[in-house]
Amino acid sequence: MTDHAHQLQRETEAARVLREQLVALVDGDDEVIRDTIEGETSLHDLVAKVVEEVAADSASVEGIKAHLETMRGRKERLEARIEFRRSAILNAMAIGEIKKLELPIATLTRKPTPPKVHITDEAAIPSDFWKRSDPTLDKKALAEALKDKREVPGATLSNGGETVAIRWS
């Protein structure tokens, strides 16, 4: 966490203590409590700074995603280039009837490869050759059942909670 996030945690605790003290004094007047907390702590300023850090980190994540996609494309092009060059080397060695070639950088050897499976019609392949996938939990269906008040052994719904929505307008 950043220094601002740590400061925010400390200010949040200070605001909690101040709120507890104010509740009895102002008879639960939420507006007075909010205004006093805003005036006596730097909670609002720190929240703003942490939101700016969230925005910066979000931009970094998006930049990294774009960079990874670019690098993935580059990796695929390099792999295709490697395969093309290996095929060209193999072809040259075959035409030159070279079984083994010792070079300063590497030793090349032509070797036979075992036959590979080539699928011509996947639907025609008997079930004996298919793997069954491991069962996976359908959490969406489970949540719906629990929301419909069905009792499901081994599962319950949480009490929910809160989240913060941030609109980047």
C-alpha positions as CSV (number, residue, x, y, z in Angstrom):
1,M,0.0,0.0,0.0
2,T,1.1,3.6,-0.6
3,D,1.7,6.1,2.1
4,H,-1.6,7.7,1.3
5,A,-3.4,4.5,1.8
6,H,-1.8,4.1,5.2
7,Q,-2.6,7.7,6.1
8,L,-6.2,7.0,5.0
9,Q,-6.4,4.1,7.3
10,R,-5.2,6.3,10.2
11,E,-7.5,9.1,9.4
12,T,-10.4,6.6,9.1
13,E,-9.7,5.4,12.6
14,A,-9.5,9.0,13.9
15,A,-12.8,9.8,12.1
16,R,-14.4,6.7,13.7
17,V,-13.3,7.8,17.2
18,L,-14.5,11.4,16.5
19,R,-17.8,10.1,15.2
20,E,-18.4,8.0,18.4
21,Q,-17.7,11.0,20.5
22,L,-20.0,13.2,18.5
23,V,-23.0,10.9,18.3
24,A,-24.0,11.5,21.9
25,L,-23.3,15.2,21.7
26,V,-25.3,16.0,18.5
27,D,-28.1,13.4,19.2
28,G,-27.3,11.5,16.0
29,D,-27.5,14.4,13.6
30,D,-25.7,12.9,10.6
31,E,-25.1,16.2,8.8
32,V,-23.3,17.7,11.8
33,I,-21.3,14.6,12.2
34,R,-20.2,14.6,8.6
35,D,-19.4,18.3,8.6
36,T,-17.4,18.0,11.9
37,I,-15.4,15.0,10.6
38,E,-14.7,16.9,7.3
39,G,-13.5,19.9,9.2
40,E,-11.5,18.1,11.9
41,T,-9.7,15.4,9.8
42,S,-8.1,15.2,6.4
43,L,-10.2,12.2,5.5
44,H,-11.8,13.8,2.4
45,D,-8.4,15.0,1.0
46,L,-6.9,11.6,1.6
47,V,-9.8,9.8,0.0
48,A,-9.3,12.1,-3.1
49,K,-5.5,11.3,-3.2
50,V,-6.1,7.5,-2.9
51,V,-8.7,7.8,-5.7
52,E,-6.1,9.5,-7.8
53,E,-3.7,6.6,-7.1
54,V,-6.5,4.1,-8.1
55,A,-6.9,6.0,-11.3
56,A,-3.1,5.9,-12.0
57,D,-2.9,2.2,-11.2
58,S,-5.9,1.5,-13.4
59,A,-4.2,3.3,-16.3
60,S,-1.1,1.3,-15.7
61,V,-3.0,-1.9,-15.7
62,E,-4.6,-1.0,-19.0
63,G,-1.3,0.0,-20.4
64,I,0.2,-3.3,-19.3
65,K,-2.7,-5.2,-20.9
66,A,-2.1,-3.4,-24.2
67,H,1.6,-4.0,-24.0
68,L,1.1,-7.7,-23.2
69,E,-1.2,-8.0,-26.3
70,T,1.5,-6.3,-28.4
71,M,4.2,-8.6,-27.0
72,R,1.9,-11.7,-27.5
73,G,1.6,-10.7,-31.2
74,R,5.4,-10.2,-31.4
75,K,6.0,-13.6,-29.7
76,E,3.7,-15.3,-32.3
77,R,5.5,-13.6,-35.2
78,L,8.9,-14.7,-33.8
79,E,7.7,-18.3,-33.3
80,A,6.4,-18.4,-36.9
81,R,9.7,-17.0,-38.1
82,I,11.6,-19.6,-36.1
83,E,9.5,-22.4,-37.6
84,F,9.9,-21.0,-41.1
85,R,13.7,-20.9,-40.6
86,R,13.9,-24.4,-39.1
87,S,11.9,-25.7,-42.1
88,A,14.3,-23.9,-44.5
89,I,17.3,-25.4,-42.7
90,L,15.7,-28.9,-42.8
91,N,14.9,-28.5,-46.5
92,A,18.4,-27.4,-47.3
93,M,20.0,-30.2,-45.3
94,A,17.7,-32.8,-47.0
95,I,18.5,-31.5,-50.5
96,G,22.2,-31.4,-49.7
97,E,21.9,-34.9,-48.2
98,I,23.4,-33.6,-44.9
99,K,22.6,-35.8,-41.9
100,K,24.7,-33.8,-39.4
101,L,26.3,-30.4,-39.7
102,E,28.7,-29.0,-37.0
103,L,28.8,-25.3,-36.9
104,P,30.5,-22.9,-34.4
105,I,27.1,-21.9,-33.0
106,A,25.3,-25.3,-33.0
107,T,25.3,-28.8,-34.3
108,L,22.4,-29.7,-36.5
109,T,21.2,-33.2,-37.0
110,R,18.3,-34.4,-39.2
111,K,16.2,-36.9,-37.2
112,P,12.9,-38.6,-38.0
113,T,9.9,-37.7,-35.9
114,P,7.0,-40.0,-34.9
115,P,3.7,-39.7,-36.7
116,K,1.3,-37.1,-35.3
117,V,-2.5,-37.5,-35.0
118,H,-4.4,-35.6,-37.7
119,I,-8.1,-35.2,-37.0
120,T,-10.3,-35.4,-40.1
121,D,-13.7,-35.6,-38.5
122,E,-13.8,-35.0,-34.7
123,A,-17.5,-36.0,-34.4
124,A,-16.8,-39.5,-35.9
125,I,-14.2,-40.4,-33.2
126,P,-15.6,-42.9,-30.7
127,S,-16.3,-41.9,-27.1
128,D,-13.5,-44.2,-25.8
129,F,-11.0,-41.6,-26.9
130,W,-12.6,-38.6,-25.2
131,K,-11.7,-37.4,-21.7
132,R,-14.4,-36.4,-19.4
133,S,-13.7,-33.0,-17.8
134,D,-13.5,-32.6,-14.0
135,P,-16.8,-31.4,-12.6
136,T,-16.9,-27.7,-11.9
137,L,-19.2,-25.9,-9.5
138,D,-21.9,-23.8,-11.1
139,K,-21.8,-20.9,-8.7
140,K,-24.4,-18.9,-10.6
141,A,-27.0,-21.7,-10.2
142,L,-26.0,-22.2,-6.6
143,A,-26.4,-18.5,-5.8
144,E,-29.9,-18.5,-7.5
145,A,-30.9,-21.6,-5.5
146,L,-29.8,-19.9,-2.2
147,K,-31.5,-16.6,-3.1
148,D,-34.7,-18.7,-3.7
149,K,-34.4,-19.8,-0.1
150,R,-33.5,-23.4,-1.0
151,E,-31.3,-25.1,1.5
152,V,-28.1,-26.3,-0.1
153,P,-25.8,-28.4,2.1
154,G,-22.3,-27.0,2.2
155,A,-23.2,-23.5,1.0
156,T,-24.8,-20.3,2.4
157,L,-25.1,-16.8,1.2
158,S,-23.0,-14.1,2.9
159,N,-24.6,-11.0,4.4
160,G,-23.3,-9.0,1.5
161,G,-21.4,-5.8,2.1
162,E,-20.6,-2.6,0.4
163,T,-18.3,-1.6,-2.4
164,V,-17.2,1.8,-3.6
165,A,-18.3,2.8,-7.2
166,I,-15.9,5.1,-9.0
167,R,-17.1,6.8,-12.1
168,W,-14.3,8.1,-14.3
169,S,-16.1,11.0,-15.8
